[in-house]
Amino acid sequence: MPIQKLNFPEYSFDIRIEGQKKLIFDKVRKKFIPLTPEEWVRQNAVEFLKDKLQVKPSNIAVERELKFNTRKKRFDILVFSSGVQPLCIVECKAPDVVIDSNTLLQAAVYNKSFHCPWLWLTNGINHYWLKFENGNIMPASEPLHF
């Protein structure tokens, strides 16, 4: 699988092939993960958070389970403040997946557990930053500087 060029700065990754699978090292989870198109976007988003928004790796959670009502879900990325207050939930999609109202709904449902003031929806090509204001979701002109 060739690695698709995304709308992120160039970052270096530890990528290896084991058998027929390409793997990428996740610096937050500290293990190799199958390199799917969505994982490629997720890893670039994590690097962007660290590089451009100066988020410490210890303030980033990746692919963790949460319970919503009785259903188990997995969020892509959650950014915390230094005081462990949830700040931003990031929903990543593969580059060929359109970011639409279903993506927003998915992130909003996850956010019911965290009450983050920010949402970031990305497929690596298109990035949508949203902010909760007075109970409404508003587009943000630029990402929050954590």
C-alpha positions in Angstrom: 0.0 0.0 0.0 1.6 3.3 -1.0 1.5 6.0 1.5 -0.8 8.8 0.4 0.3 12.4 0.6 -1.8 14.2 3.2 -2.5 17.9 4.0 0.0 17.9 6.9 3.6 18.9 7.1 6.1 16.0 6.4 6.8 13.9 9.4 9.1 11.0 9.8 7.7 7.7 11.0 9.1 4.3 11.8 7.4 2.0 9.2 8.2 -1.7 8.7 6.8 -4.6 6.8 6.1 -7.9 8.6 4.9 -10.6 6.2 2.2 -8.9 4.0 1.5 -6.2 6.5 2.8 -2.6 6.8 3.1 -1.4 10.3 3.7 2.0 11.8 5.1 2.8 15.2 2.6 4.7 17.3 4.7 7.0 19.6 1.8 7.5 22.0 0.8 3.9 22.4 4.4 2.8 22.1 3.8 -0.1 19.8 3.5 -1.0 16.1 0.1 -0.7 14.6 -1.2 -2.0 11.2 -0.8 0.9 8.7 -4.3 1.4 7.4 -5.3 4.6 5.6 -7.1 5.8 8.7 -4.1 5.0 10.9 -1.9 7.0 8.5 -4.2 10.0 9.1 -4.3 9.4 12.9 -0.5 9.3 13.2 -0.1 12.5 11.1 -2.7 14.2 13.3 -0.9 13.2 16.5 2.4 14.6 15.0 0.6 17.8 14.1 -0.7 18.2 17.6 2.8 17.7 19.0 4.6 19.7 16.4 2.4 22.6 15.5 0.2 22.9 18.6 2.9 22.0 21.2 0.8 19.3 22.9 2.9 17.0 25.1 2.7 13.3 24.2 1.6 12.6 27.8 -1.5 14.8 27.1 -2.7 12.7 24.1 -4.7 9.5 24.3 -5.1 7.4 21.1 -7.7 4.7 20.3 -9.1 4.1 23.7 -12.4 2.6 24.6 -15.3 4.5 26.1 -18.8 3.5 27.0 -21.8 5.4 25.7 -25.0 4.2 27.2 -24.4 0.4 27.1 -22.4 0.4 23.9 -18.6 0.3 23.7 -16.9 2.8 21.3 -13.3 3.8 20.5 -12.3 7.4 20.0 -9.4 8.2 17.7 -7.6 10.9 19.7 -8.3 12.8 22.8 -6.2 15.8 23.9 -6.0 16.7 27.6 -4.8 19.9 29.4 -1.9 19.5 31.8 -4.6 19.2 34.5 -6.1 16.3 32.7 -9.2 18.3 31.6 -10.4 17.0 28.1 -9.8 19.8 25.6 -10.3 18.3 22.1 -11.6 15.1 20.6 -10.2 14.3 17.1 -12.1 12.1 14.7 -10.0 10.7 11.9 -11.2 9.1 8.7 -9.3 7.6 5.8 -8.4 10.1 3.0 -11.1 8.7 0.7 -13.9 9.1 3.3 -15.8 12.4 3.1 -16.2 14.3 6.3 -19.9 14.9 6.6 -22.7 15.2 9.2 -22.3 11.5 10.1 -18.6 12.2 11.1 -19.7 15.2 13.1 -22.5 13.2 14.8 -20.0 10.4 15.7 -17.6 12.9 17.3 -20.4 14.7 19.1 -21.6 11.4 20.6 -18.1 10.6 21.8 -17.9 14.1 23.2 -20.9 13.5 25.4 -18.5 11.5 27.6 -15.8 14.2 27.7 -17.4 17.7 27.2 -14.4 19.0 25.2 -14.7 22.6 24.0 -13.1 21.6 20.7 -13.6 19.0 17.9 -11.3 18.3 15.1 -12.6 16.3 12.1 -10.0 15.2 9.6 -9.5 12.8 6.7 -5.9 14.1 6.3 -6.9 16.1 3.3 -9.7 18.3 4.8 -9.6 19.6 8.4 -12.6 20.9 10.2 -12.1 22.6 13.6 -15.2 23.2 15.6 -15.9 24.8 18.9 -18.7 24.4 21.4 -20.1 27.8 22.3 -23.3 28.3 24.4 -24.5 24.8 23.6 -23.9 25.2 19.9 -21.2 23.8 17.6 -19.5 26.6 15.7 -16.8 26.5 13.0 -13.5 27.7 14.2 -11.2 29.7 11.8 -8.1 28.0 13.1 -7.1 25.3 15.6 -6.9 26.0 19.3 -3.4 26.6 20.5 -3.3 24.2 23.5 
